[in-house]
Amino acid sequence: MKITPPPLSLYIHIPWCVQKCPYCDFNSHALKGEIPEQQYVDALLEDLDKDIENYKLKNDSRKLHSIFIGGGTPSLISPEEIGRLLNGVQERISFKDDIEITMEANPGTIEAERFSQYQKQGVTRISIGVQSFEQSKLEKLGRIHGENEAINAAKLAHTIGLKSFNLDLMHGLPDQSVEQALSDLDKAIELNPPHLSWYQLTIEPNTLFYSKPPELPNDDDLWDIFDEGHKKLAEAGYVQYEISGYSKPGYQCQHNLNYWRFGDYLGIGCGAHGKLSFEDGRIIRTTKVKHPRGYLNLLKPYLDSETQVAAEDRPFEFFMNRFRLMETCPKNEFQERTGLDFSAIQEQLDWAFDKGYLEETEAEWQITKKGKLFLNDLLEGFM
């Protein structure tokens, strides 16, 4: 099997939050004192050094397509340390000229005031965790900002000249009516962000909401929220390009696109995941030590696990990512990024065509409307 290495991205995980939200199952840890930010940035760069050494990623061999700094709450880290981090990354791996560098941020007053400083340090795109504009809903979600702070953060992101910014907005919240959900969406649209991540709250294991489930909207209300909301977004000029991603034309998140197109990404920081492809046909997945104490323990390695993606698992992994996108899937991408021939999936393809889940042209596959409705069934066909 031979693989054509796809674009390379970098994910950087910042694990700290002011407090843990009851719905959050991400690797985040409530603050207990000051963040050891200088020590953590040093560790991130050493983590990256180890990956470059282990996977023979020379400075001029593969340029970085995008960087995403997620969390946790990355905007708890000072602009100076974010700048030192990004400079350190660029010293180790060259950037594409048009690299997208996204950082997640909360809309709290202090953090919002830092937006322009992060931009000066190289951040080109900020993702603002609004979640809702209604105070009672924010309190139930454990959020520490208010409606006015969310609005002001979005307005500030407009004025400082970022290439793009995103608003994260949730629906299907505890005790949320259809009217309340759509009112939230109206307020977000009115702020005119280039990108909107609009997704339904789901209850995940290992969260407070899982152990003490709140009352959520029923399925009929959830459908009405999605159906009416999708129309509102389309009327406002937003294009749905992935399951929960909407953007104005030309403002799709490039990091997300690379991820869903089965691209490669290094993952550094507590619990970060990575995926790398090699011309000799290997595809590996990596995870880093999860807890900050373990990650910052210099006697331990940063790498927690490394696994190879077996040939029989690649079709499912490829399509699990690719079918999140609304765009067509070039057939040659499957061969180039999995190292497999079409014969490895012909039986599954024929089944998907017969079910009406997929359509094809000579060069592309396209998931149908029925395929989107029965996405889990479609993906299970490639397992």
C-alpha positions in Angstrom: 0.0 0.0 0.0 1.3 3.4 -0.9 -0.1 6.6 0.6 0.1 10.2 -0.6 0.5 12.2 2.6 -2.3 14.7 2.9 -2.1 18.3 4.3 -0.6 18.5 7.8 -2.3 20.4 10.7 -1.4 20.8 14.4 -3.8 20.6 17.3 -2.6 22.1 20.6 -4.6 21.3 23.8 -4.8 23.7 26.8 -6.4 21.7 29.6 -7.5 24.3 32.1 -10.9 26.0 32.7 -12.1 28.4 35.4 -14.7 25.7 36.2 -15.9 22.5 34.6 -19.2 22.8 32.7 -21.7 20.0 33.5 -22.1 19.0 29.9 -18.4 18.9 29.0 -16.6 15.6 28.4 -13.5 17.2 27.0 -10.2 16.8 28.8 -10.5 19.9 30.9 -9.6 20.6 34.5 -10.9 23.3 36.8 -8.2 25.8 37.9 -6.7 25.2 41.3 -4.3 28.1 41.6 -2.2 29.8 38.9 -1.6 28.2 35.5 2.0 27.1 35.0 1.9 28.6 31.6 5.6 29.0 31.0 6.3 25.4 32.1 3.4 24.2 29.9 4.5 26.0 26.8 8.0 24.6 27.3 6.5 21.1 27.6 4.3 21.7 24.4 7.4 22.6 22.4 9.3 19.6 23.7 6.4 17.4 23.0 6.5 18.7 19.4 10.2 18.1 19.2 9.7 14.5 20.2 7.0 14.0 17.5 9.3 15.6 14.8 12.1 13.3 15.9 10.0 10.2 16.1 8.2 10.7 12.8 11.0 12.3 10.9 9.1 15.5 10.2 11.9 17.8 9.0 11.3 21.6 8.9 11.1 21.7 5.1 9.4 18.3 4.4 5.7 19.2 5.2 4.4 22.6 5.9 1.7 23.3 8.4 -1.7 23.8 6.8 -3.5 25.0 10.0 -3.2 25.2 13.8 -6.1 24.8 16.2 -5.5 25.8 19.9 -8.4 24.1 21.8 -9.3 23.2 25.4 -10.2 23.8 28.1 -10.0 27.5 27.8 -6.9 28.5 25.8 -7.6 32.2 26.3 -6.6 31.7 30.0 -3.0 31.6 28.6 -1.4 35.1 28.2 -0.9 36.5 24.7 2.9 36.6 25.4 3.0 32.9 26.0 0.7 32.1 23.0 3.1 34.2 20.9 6.1 32.3 22.2 4.3 29.0 21.5 3.5 29.9 17.9 7.0 31.3 17.3 8.4 28.0 18.7 6.2 25.9 16.4 7.2 27.9 13.3 10.9 27.5 14.2 10.3 23.7 14.1 7.8 23.3 11.2 7.4 25.8 8.3 4.0 27.4 7.9 2.0 27.7 4.6 1.7 31.3 3.6 -2.0 31.3 4.2 -2.0 29.3 7.4 -5.1 29.4 9.5 -4.4 29.7 13.3 -7.6 29.3 15.4 -7.8 29.7 19.1 -10.9 29.0 21.3 -11.8 31.7 23.7 -14.6 32.5 26.2 -16.5 35.8 25.9 -15.7 37.0 29.4 -14.6 40.6 29.6 -11.0 40.1 30.5 -10.5 37.4 27.8 -12.3 39.4 25.1 -10.0 42.4 25.8 -7.1 40.1 24.8 -8.4 39.3 21.4 -6.3 41.9 19.6 -3.2 40.9 21.5 -3.7 37.3 20.4 -4.0 38.5 16.9 -0.7 40.4 17.1 0.9 37.1 18.2 -0.2 35.4 15.1 -3.8 34.1 15.8 -5.9 34.6 12.6 -9.2 33.2 13.8 -11.0 33.1 17.2 -13.8 30.6 18.1 -16.0 32.2 20.8 -17.8 29.9 23.1 -21.2 31.6 23.4 -23.4 28.5 23.7 -26.5 30.7 24.5 -27.6 34.3 24.9 -30.2 33.6 27.7 -28.9 34.1 31.2 -30.9 31.2 32.8 -29.6 28.8 30.1 -26.0 30.0 30.6 -26.3 29.3 34.3 -27.7 25.8 33.7 -24.8 25.1 31.4 -22.3 26.3 34.0 -21.1 29.2 31.8 -19.5 32.2 33.6 -20.3 34.9 31.1 -23.5 36.8 30.4 -25.4 37.8 27.2 -23.8 41.3 27.0 -20.3 39.8 27.3 -21.1 37.4 24.4 -22.4 40.2 22.2 -19.5 42.5 23.0 -17.0 39.7 22.3 -18.5 39.2 18.8 -18.5 42.9 18.1 -14.9 43.1 19.2 -13.9 40.2 16.9 -15.4 42.2 14.0 -13.4 45.3 14.7 -9.9 44.0 15.2 -9.5 42.7 11.7 -9.3 39.0 12.2 -9.5 36.9 9.0 -12.4 35.1 10.5 -14.2 34.2 13.7 -16.7 31.6 14.9 -19.5 31.7 17.3 -20.2 28.4 19.1 -24.0 28.1 19.8 -25.9 25.1 21.2 -29.5 24.1 21.0 -31.6 21.5 22.6 -30.7 22.9 26.0 -32.4 22.0 29.4 -36.0 23.3 29.4 -35.5 25.1 26.1 -38.5 25.8 24.0 -38.4 26.0 20.2 -38.9 29.7 20.4 -36.0 30.2 22.8 -33.7 28.1 20.7 -34.6 30.1 17.5 -34.3 33.4 19.4 -30.7 32.4 20.4 -30.0 31.7 16.7 -31.5 35.0 15.6 -29.2 36.9 18.0 -26.2 35.0 16.7 -27.1 35.7 13.1 -27.6 39.4 13.9 -24.0 39.6 15.1 -23.0 38.4 11.5 -20.1 36.1 12.3 -18.3 34.6 9.3 -18.7 31.2 10.8 -21.3 29.6 13.1 -21.0 26.2 14.8 -24.6 25.4 15.7 -25.0 22.0 17.4 -27.3 20.1 19.6 -26.5 19.4 23.2 -25.9 15.7 23.8 -25.5 14.1 27.2 -22.1 12.3 27.3 -20.8 9.8 29.9 -18.5 11.1 32.6 -20.3 14.4 32.9 -22.5 15.9 35.6 -25.4 16.0 33.2 -25.0 12.2 32.7 -25.2 11.5 36.4 -28.0 14.0 36.9 -29.8 14.3 33.6 -31.7 17.6 32.9 -35.0 17.8 31.1 -34.3 18.2 27.4 -36.6 19.1 24.5 -38.4 16.1 22.9 -37.6 14.8 19.5 -40.4 16.7 17.8 -39.2 20.0 19.2 -35.6 19.2 18.3 -36.6 18.5 14.7 -38.5 21.8 14.6 -35.5 23.7 16.0 -33.2 22.2 13.4 -35.6 22.6 10.5 -36.5 26.2 11.2 -33.0 27.1 12.2 -31.5 25.6 9.1 -33.9 27.8 7.0 -32.9 30.9 9.0 -29.2 30.2 8.5 -29.7 29.7 4.7 -31.7 32.9 4.4 -28.9 34.8 6.2 -26.3 33.5 3.7 -24.8 30.7 5.7 -23.9 27.5 3.9 -23.9 24.2 5.8 -20.6 22.5 4.9 -20.6 19.9 7.7 -23.0 18.5 10.2 -22.8 21.3 12.7 -20.7 23.8 10.7 -22.2 26.8 8.8 -20.2 29.6 7.2 -20.4 32.5 4.8 -18.9 31.5 1.4 -15.1 31.2 1.7 -15.1 31.2 5.5 -15.1 27.4 6.3 -12.8 26.4 9.0 -9.8 25.0 7.2 -8.6 23.0 10.2 -12.0 21.2 10.4 -12.0 20.6 6.7 -8.6 18.9 6.8 -9.7 16.8 9.7 -12.9 15.6 8.0 -11.1 15.0 4.7 -8.9 12.5 6.5 -6.0 14.8 6.6 -3.0 14.5 9.0 -2.6 16.3 12.2 -0.1 16.3 15.0 -1.6 16.5 18.5 0.4 18.1 21.4 -0.7 18.8 24.9 -2.6 16.9 27.6 -4.7 14.1 26.0 -4.2 15.4 22.5 -4.9 13.0 19.6 -2.9 12.9 16.4 -3.0 11.1 13.0 -0.1 10.7 10.6 0.2 9.0 7.3 3.4 7.8 5.6 4.4 7.0 2.0 5.2 3.4 3.0 1.5 2.8 3.7 1.4 3.3 7.5 -1.3 5.3 9.2 -0.7 5.8 12.9 -2.8 7.4 15.7 -1.2 9.0 18.8 -2.5 10.1 22.1 -0.6 12.1 24.7 -0.6 11.8 28.5 -4.0 13.1 29.7 -3.5 14.7 33.1 -1.5 17.9 33.5 0.5 16.5 36.4 1.6 13.5 34.4 2.2 15.5 31.3 4.4 18.0 33.1 6.3 15.2 34.9 9.7 15.4 33.2 10.4 11.8 34.1 7.6 10.5 31.9 7.2 10.6 28.1 4.5 12.8 26.5 3.3 10.0 24.3 0.7 7.8 26.0 -0.1 5.5 23.1 0.6 4.9 19.4 -1.5 2.5 17.3 -1.4 1.6 13.6 -4.7 1.8 11.7 -5.1 -1.6 10.1 -6.1 -1.9 6.5 -9.5 -3.4 7.3 -10.3 -0.4 9.6 -9.4 2.3 7.1 -12.6 2.4 5.0 -14.7 3.0 8.2 -12.3 5.6 9.5 -12.1 7.4 6.1 -15.9 7.6 5.6 -16.7 8.3 9.2 -14.8 11.5 8.7 -15.7 12.2 5.0 -19.4 11.8 5.3 -19.7 14.5 7.9 -19.1 17.0 5.0 -21.8 18.1 2.6 -19.4 18.3 -0.3 -18.7 15.5 -2.7 -15.9 13.0 -2.0 -13.3 12.6 -4.8 -12.8 8.9 -5.4 -9.0 9.4 -5.8 -8.9 10.7 -2.2 -9.9 7.3 -0.9 -7.0 5.6 -2.6 -4.4 8.3 -1.9 -5.3 8.6 1.8 -6.0 5.0 2.8 -3.6 3.2 0.4 -6.5 0.9 -0.6 -7.9 -0.1 -3.9 -11.6 0.4 -4.7 -12.0 -3.4 -4.7 -11.6 -3.3 -0.9 -15.0 -1.5 -0.6 -16.9 -2.4 -3.8 -19.3 -4.7 -2.0 -20.1 -2.0 0.6 -20.4 0.6 -2.1 -22.9 -1.5 -4.0 -24.9 -2.0 -0.8 -24.9 1.8 -0.2 -26.0 2.5 -3.8 -28.8 -0.1 -3.5 -30.0 1.5 -0.2 -30.1 4.9 -1.8 -27.5 6.2 0.7 -24.9 7.1 -1.9 -24.7 8.3 -5.5 -21.7 8.5 -7.8 -20.3 10.0 -10.9 -17.1 8.9 -12.7 -14.9 10.9 -10.3 -16.9 11.4 -7.1 -19.2 10.0 -4.4 -22.1 12.0 -2.9 -24.0 11.1 0.2 -27.8 11.5 -0.5 -30.4 13.2 1.7 -31.5 9.7 2.8 -27.8 8.8 3.6 -27.6 11.9 5.9 -30.8 10.8 7.7 -29.4 7.3 8.1 -25.7 8.2 8.6 -25.1 5.7 11.3 -26.5 2.8 9.2 -24.4 4.0 6.3 -21.2 4.1 8.3 -21.9 0.7 9.9 -21.9 -0.7 6.4 -18.2 0.1 6.1 -17.2 -1.4 9.4 
